[in-house]
Amino acid sequence: MPDELQSEAAGGPADPGKKKFPLKMVLIGVIAVVVIGGAGLYLFKGGKSFSHSSASAKKKADAVSPLVALEPFILNLADPGRFLKMTLQFEVTDAAGEQLVNMNKPQLRDAIITLLGSETVDDISSADGKMQLKDQIILRANQELGKPVVKNVYFTEFVMQ
């Protein structure tokens, strides 16, 4: 027993049947994980440098598209006795587009009311139906404005009864 204690204290194995894992292998494993992780992060970032990606993120934050809110819509749907209450916002290309939308709100509201009045609950109750409705609103709004100013439509309220 004293020989076993001396053997362990000297750094030797306590059990001659067990092999000690070499420190060199552990270091190689850690270095491999760091290199693979760095390469994965580089590829995930699209091969761009980290300082460039933070600069582009800042540029995107500065270049936020303006949003223009319209008054809520409350109207009858094509189904008898069914109505829709909807509030939406237009995402426009720039400040000039925002001004153009604000100047033409009555015409835009009329185009949207005409569109929505012909829809049924089945047409617009599904997610696909809402996406198609967004596309139709964007198309009609840009036709009304005479140029592609509206980039997207956001429903901020959508209630059917």
N, C-alpha and C positions, 0 to 999 in steps of 0.2 A: 504494500500500500504506500509506504513512503516513496518507493521508486516511481509510482504513478504520479504522485504530487510533484515530485521533482521534474518529471517529464513534462507535465502540464505547465509548470512555472517556467520551464526553459523554452516553451513555445512549441513543443512537440505535441503530437496528437495524444489524446487521453485514451482513445481506443485504436489499437493498431489496425483494425479492420476498416476504419473510416478514413477517407482521404480528405484532406483540407482543400477547399476550392481556391485556386490560385488568385491572388490579388490582381494579377495582370489581366485575367479574363474579365473580372468585374470592371476594371477601368476601360477595357476595349468595348464592353457592352454599353457602358454609360456614354462613351464618346459616340458610338454608333447611334444610340437613341437621339442624342443631341443633333447629330448631323442629319439624320433622317427627318427629325422634327423640323429642323430649319429648312430643309429642302421642301418638305410638305407645305410649310407656311409660305415659302416663296412661290410655289406653284399655285397655292390657294389665292394669293394676292394677285395672280395673273402675271407674274414675272416683273412687276413694277417695284421700284425701290420704296422703302417705307416712308421716307420723307416726301416723295412725290404723291403717294396715296393720301397722306394727311393733307397735303396742299390741295389736291383735287377734291377731297371731302369738304374742305373749307370753301372752295370755290363753288361747289354745289349748294352749300348752305347759304351762301351769299346770293345765289341766283335762283331763289325760290320764286316760283310762278305765283302771280297774284290770284286771289280767289275773289269772286264776286257773288254775293248771296242774293237770291231772289226771295220775294215775299212768299209765304206758304201758299200752296195750291190746295183748294178744296173743291172737288168737282165730282159729278156723276160719271160713272163708267158706263160702258155700253150695256152691261148687265142691268136689268131693271132692279131698282132698289139698292144698288151697290154704289159706294162712293170711295174716293181716295183722298187722303190728306197727305201731301208730299211737300217737303222743303228740299231745295237743292242749291248747290253752289257750283259755279263754273270756274274751272281752272283755265286761265287765259295765258297767252304767250308772253305778254309784257304789259307795261303801264299804258301804252297806247291802246292795246286790246281791252284793257280794263275800262278805259274811258269810252271806247266804242260800245262795249256791252252796257255800261251805265246809261248811255245816250239812247239806246234802243231797247230798254227793258219792256216797254209796252208791246212792241212787236214780237219780242222773244216770248213773253208770257202768252200772247195770242197763239203763236205757233205751237207752244207746248200744250196749251189747253186743247187746241184742235187735235193734236196727236193723241193725248190721253183720253179724250172723249170717245175715241173709236176703239179703245182697248177693253178687253174683258178681264175679269179676275184671273181666269185660267192663263191668259197671255202673259201677265206680269207677276204672278205669284211665285214662280220658280226663280232660282238664281240665274238660269239661262235667260229667262224672260226679262229680268231686270237688266242684264248685260245688253240684251238686244235693245231694250228701251233706252239705255244710256247712249248706245251707238246712234239710234234714231234721233235723240235729242241733240247730240253733237252735230249730226249731219244737218238737221233743220236749223239749228242756231247759226252754223257757219254759212248756210245758204241765205239766211235772213240778213246776216252781217255783210255778206258779199266777199268775204275772205276767211281763210282758216285761222280764226282767232281763238276759238274754244278748243282746248286740248283734251279736257276731261270733264266729267260731270260727277259730282259727289252727292248722293242722297243723304241728307242729314236727318230726315224724318220721312217715314214711308209707312202709312197706316191705311189698310183697306177694311171696309166693313160692308 
